[in-house]
Amino acid sequence: MTDRIKCIECNNMILPQTAADNEGLCGQCNKIPPELRAEKSEYERRLANRSVFMPSGEECATSSIPNELLTAQWQLQPEYYAESNMDSVMAAVSAAQLQPEGNVFLVTINAGQFNLGFTERYGVCEYRNEESGEFRYAYSEANLREQVPAELHVCQACSCCGVGMLWYPSRYHMPREKAFSIIENVVANRRTQDVKWLETGDFTYTERGRG
């Protein structure tokens, strides 16, 4: 039996001939463009040294509060709440507070979106505006600086149907109560003094309970 060797990019064990043919890569990794393999390797490096659990200096430098968070009239996302009996934004927020996990999706007439995702212990507040190109998340001293447990990991869900898409990075997570206080302030057009709004980056490599 031929001894297999480890792919230089992942944990797949491959035949020596496969490694020789693909410069040490398995068949799957060989199909991935070099720039994407480099991105994944950099992410794995940051995960290993735990820097992924803190916003980088470049990320912190993007801090800015979107004007809509202080001035807009927020409404319920019409598709998501189409079959609900909610008659106001605060009714939806209050109902969500009674649930162990879920989402609150709000919109403005100017294409703004405010997404609150939460589990039993944590919440993530995300602001999006496709038209202006602003995509931000709420960050404070209370945000996690360690790996969020898989069972408490908040999923980024589709605001139209609530179907899960990606997993938010651990550093996006804050105590659930803090997240709900932020959405209450946003609805009232109040600034949450200790919160920065940082640009969201690419978090496609984050997995549930990892990243």
N, C-alpha and C positions, 0 to 999 in steps of 0.2 A: 504493500500500500504506500502510495506517495504521500509524504508529509506535506501538509498545506502550510502556507505562510499568510501572515496578516496583511491585508491591504494597507497601503501607506496613508490612506485618507479616512478609512472607516474600520469597523470591527469584523468585516467579512474575512473569512479564511479562504484563500484561493490557491489554486495549483501553481507551482513554480513557473510553468509555461505561460499561464495567464498573466502572471506578474511580469514576465520577460516581454511578452507581447505588448503590454499596456504600461510599461515604465513603472511597475509596482502597484498599479491600480487594479481593482476588481472591475468586472464588466459594467456594473452600475455606475461607479465613480468615473469610469472612462468616458461615459456618455455625457457627463456634466461639464460645461465649459470651464476652462481654467479660472476665470474671474469669479465664478460662483463657488468653485471649490475653495478659492482663497478667502472669500467672504465667510464661508462656513468654518474654515480653519481658524480665522480670526475670532469668530464668535466662540468657538470651543476654547480658545486660549483665554478669552475674557471670562468665560464661565469657570474655567479651572482656577484662575487667580481671583475670582469673586468680584472683579471690577464691574461685571454686568449688573450687580445689585445696587449700584450707585449711578446717578446720571453723570456723564462725563462733563468736563469743563466746557466743551463745545455745546453740549446739550443745555447746560445751565445758562449759557450766554444767550440762548434763544428766548429767555423768559419775557413774556409780554402778555397782557390781558386783552383778549378780543373785546372790542367795543360792545358787541352784542350782549356779552355777559353782564354789562352794566346798564344797558338801555333797552333791550328788546322786550317785546311782549311774547312770552313763551306759550305755546299751545301743545296739546297732546298730538303725538304723531298719528295722523288720521287712519292709516292702514293698520297699524299695530293695535289701536284701540277701537277699531271699527265695531267689534262685537261685544265691547264692554259696556258697562253702565256708568262709566266715569263721566261726570259732568264738569269737572274742573281739573286743572293741573295739580293742585294741592290735594284733591281727593285721590288722585292716582299715586302721589307720593306717600300719603298716609296709608293707603292700602298696601303699598309695597313694603312699608316698614313692618307690617305684620307677617310678611312672608320670610321663610328661611333663606331663599335665594330668588333671583329674578332680575328684572330690568325696569327702568323707567326711560322712555324715549320722548323727548320734547323737540319741537321745531319752531322756527320763526318764518315770517313771510319772506325773508331775505335768504333763504336756503341754509340757515343755521341749524345745527343739530346739537343737542345735548344728550349724551348717553350715560346713564348710571347703571353699571352692572354690579351686583352684590351677591355675596354668599353669607353664611352665618356669621362670619367674623370680619370680612373685608369688603371694601367697595372700591370701584375705579370710576372716576369722573373723566369723561372725554368730551371735548368740543370739536365739532367738525363743520367746515363750510366748503363744499365742493367748488362754489363759484369764486370765492376769494382765495382758495388754496390754503386755508388755515386748518391745521390739524394739531390739536394740543391736548395734553392731559394735566390733571391737577397734581402738584407735588408739594409736600410740606415736610417738616421735621418728623411728622408722625408716620410717613410712608415707610414701608418695609425696606430693610437693608440686608435681608437674608432671603433664602428660598421660601416661597409660599408653599405650604403643603398642598399636595395634589387635590385633596378633597375640598380645599377651600379656595382653589384657584379660580379667578374670575375670567369668564370667557367673553371675548368681544362678539356680540351677537348682531345679527341683521336688524336694523331698526324697523323694517317693514313687517317681518314675520317672527323675529325673535330667535331664528335658527342660529346656532353657534358657528363662528367662522374661525377665529384665531384665539390664542391664549395671550392675555396681556402679560408683559414682563412683571416680575415680582416687584420691582421698584415703583410700578404704577399703583400698587395696592396700598390702601390706607385703612385705618379702622373704619368699620361700617358706619358707626355713628358720625364720624367726621365727614364721610362721603355724603350722607344724608343732610348734614348741616350745610354743605356746599350747595347742593341742589336747591335747598330752601332759600339760600342767599341769592342764588342766580335768579330764581323765580321772582324774588323781591327786588332784583337789581342792586343787591348789596355786594360789596367786595368782601371776600374772606381774607382777612389781613395777612395771615401767615401762609397763604397759598400762592405758589408760583404756577404759571401756566406755561409748560415747556412743550416744544415741538415734539410730536411723536415721530419716531423713526421706523425703520423696517424691523418688525419683530416676528417675521415669518419663521424664524428658527426656534422661537420659544415653544416649548411643549408643555403639556400639563404636568406640573410639578417639577419642571426643569427649565430654568431660565427666568 
